[in-house]
Amino acid sequence: MSALLDRLGVELPIVQAGMGGGIARHELAAAVSEAGGLGTLGILPADRLAAELRAARERTRRPVAVNLLLPFARAAHWSVAAEADAVVTFWGRPRRRVAGVWLHQCGSVREALAAHRAGADGVIVQGMEAGGHVRGTHPALGLLEQARATLPAGYPILLAGGLADAADVERALAAGADAAVLGTRFLTSDESRAHPAYKARVGESEETVLTELFGLGWPAPHRVLRNAATDRWLSGRDPRGPRGIRALNRVTAPLARRLPPLDPGRFQRPDRPLLSPQPPTDDGPSSLLDSGPLYAGETAGRIHDVRPAADLVRDLSGVGAAR
Ligand SMILES: Cc1cc2nc3c(=O)[nH]c(=O)nc-3n(C[C@H](O)[C@H](O)[C@H](O)COP(=O)(O)O)c2cc1C
């Protein structure tokens, strides 16, 4: 048993990744935690995040984590995060902002060392196979091996990227991970708030692309399924996307972070070069299925069903499926 999971009171070494923009809300996080894993709420505006944490607490007494994307985390987000059992940060200089358990998701050994120095209670190392925003530039298991060899013995290291079934989890744990962190597999659960057609497309797709296309307000690499927008803009040789769009994403980023959240359903079209990071959710505009990012990892090619999160937790941890 990992000392970190023990400290948190988490029974099984399965962590559901925080998925922002409204995908991982209380239904998913509570279902994962209630099944014995660690559920994580994805970032939302702070008042909505607080409401999600309250709703999750009504469904489970087990630990629940909150994920904060550092470029978008404001003081009000940190106040909410302080109420969670753990905070997972991503994308930015690691710095302790809460008294409780703090994990930082990293894409390199260098970043993991910085998080350790900053007092993180553990790190998640993310391989380049991962879905969503991708910090990793190496395959997950290689990065884990390097991180284990560099960080102090016993320091908690969790692994994210490319994990979708019990054999993957077993391999990760055997290679020294304290726990497995999964995004794409939980995206395709009944409880995730991804648009149902988005979940179906994960099941149908064999291929993903690592791009910078949907970077309006957040110019950072991300792995997505192909859709009408990627077909329109990624026909050239550079999968990152046309230079003009990437330049526009960069120059508008500081402004976009200061303005109230935009409503991409109003302006986003597959053929318009204004492509925001908002994914399609079950309560958002369906037009984002064609014009928005369908974040998914390389495991999309191996995932062909949508299942209850509790069944996934049990299957992934090898304690026996509910069916
Ligand atoms: C739909 C989706 C949304 C994501 N959103 C976030 C996020 O808001 N914050 C974060 O730290 N990571 C996010 N990630 C990345 C995950 O933390 C994790 O690194 C990744 O899902 C692991 O790879 P996998 O998708 O192959 O399981 C997201 C991933 C996906 C698939």
The ligand as an SDF file (V2000), in Angstrom:
LIG
                    3D

 31 33  0  0  0  0  0  0  0  0999 V2000
  -10.8710   15.0180  -21.5830 C   0  0  0  0  0  0  0  0  0  0  0  0
   -9.6240   15.2990  -20.8110 C   0  0  0  0  0  0  0  0  0  0  0  0
   -9.5350   16.4860  -20.0900 C   0  0  0  0  0  0  0  0  0  0  0  0
   -8.4000   16.7350  -19.3140 C   0  0  0  0  0  0  0  0  0  0  0  0
   -8.3720   17.8660  -18.5510 N   0  0  0  0  0  0  0  0  0  0  0  0
   -7.3720   18.0200  -17.6390 C   0  0  0  0  0  0  0  0  0  0  0  0
   -7.4160   19.0860  -16.6900 C   0  0  0  0  0  0  0  0  0  0  0  0
   -8.3410   19.9090  -16.6770 O   0  0  0  0  0  0  0  0  0  0  0  0
   -6.4140   19.1570  -15.7760 N   0  0  0  0  0  0  0  0  0  0  0  0
   -5.3830   18.2460  -15.7440 C   0  0  0  0  0  0  0  0  0  0  0  0
   -4.5230   18.3340  -14.8660 O   0  0  0  0  0  0  0  0  0  0  0  0
   -5.2980   17.2700  -16.6630 N   0  0  0  0  0  0  0  0  0  0  0  0
   -6.2710   17.1240  -17.5870 C   0  0  0  0  0  0  0  0  0  0  0  0
   -6.2090   16.0750  -18.4760 N   0  0  0  0  0  0  0  0  0  0  0  0
   -5.0070   15.2080  -18.4960 C   0  0  0  0  0  0  0  0  0  0  0  0
   -5.0690   14.1720  -17.3860 C   0  0  0  0  0  0  0  0  0  0  0  0
   -4.7190   14.7770  -16.1530 O   0  0  0  0  0  0  0  0  0  0  0  0
   -4.1080   12.9860  -17.6140 C   0  0  0  0  0  0  0  0  0  0  0  0
   -2.7880   13.4250  -17.7180 O   0  0  0  0  0  0  0  0  0  0  0  0
   -4.4380   12.1610  -18.8320 C   0  0  0  0  0  0  0  0  0  0  0  0
   -5.8070   11.9860  -19.0000 O   0  0  0  0  0  0  0  0  0  0  0  0
   -3.7830   10.8000  -18.7420 C   0  0  0  0  0  0  0  0  0  0  0  0
   -3.7990   10.1450  -19.9500 O   0  0  0  0  0  0  0  0  0  0  0  0
   -5.0210    9.2150  -20.4590 P   0  0  0  0  0  0  0  0  0  0  0  0
   -6.0180   10.1570  -21.0060 O   0  0  0  0  0  0  0  0  0  0  0  0
   -4.3560    8.3620  -21.4750 O   0  0  0  0  0  0  0  0  0  0  0  0
   -5.5560    8.4380  -19.2940 O   0  0  0  0  0  0  0  0  0  0  0  0
   -7.3230   15.8040  -19.2880 C   0  0  0  0  0  0  0  0  0  0  0  0
   -7.4370   14.6320  -20.0200 C   0  0  0  0  0  0  0  0  0  0  0  0
   -8.5580   14.3590  -20.7780 C   0  0  0  0  0  0  0  0  0  0  0  0
   -8.6410   13.0660  -21.5250 C   0  0  0  0  0  0  0  0  0  0  0  0
  1  2  1  0
  2  3  1  0
  2 30  2  0
  3  4  2  0
  4  5  1  0
  4 28  1  0
  5  6  2  0
  6  7  1  0
  6 13  1  0
  7  8  2  0
  7  9  1  0
  9 10  1  0
 10 11  2  0
 10 12  1  0
 12 13  2  0
 13 14  1  0
 14 15  1  0
 14 28  1  0
 15 16  1  0
 16 17  1  0
 16 18  1  0
 18 19  1  0
 18 20  1  0
 20 21  1  0
 20 22  1  0
 22 23  1  0
 23 24  1  0
 24 25  2  0
 24 26  1  0
 24 27  1  0
 28 29  2  0
 29 30  1  0
 30 31  1  0
M  END
$$$$
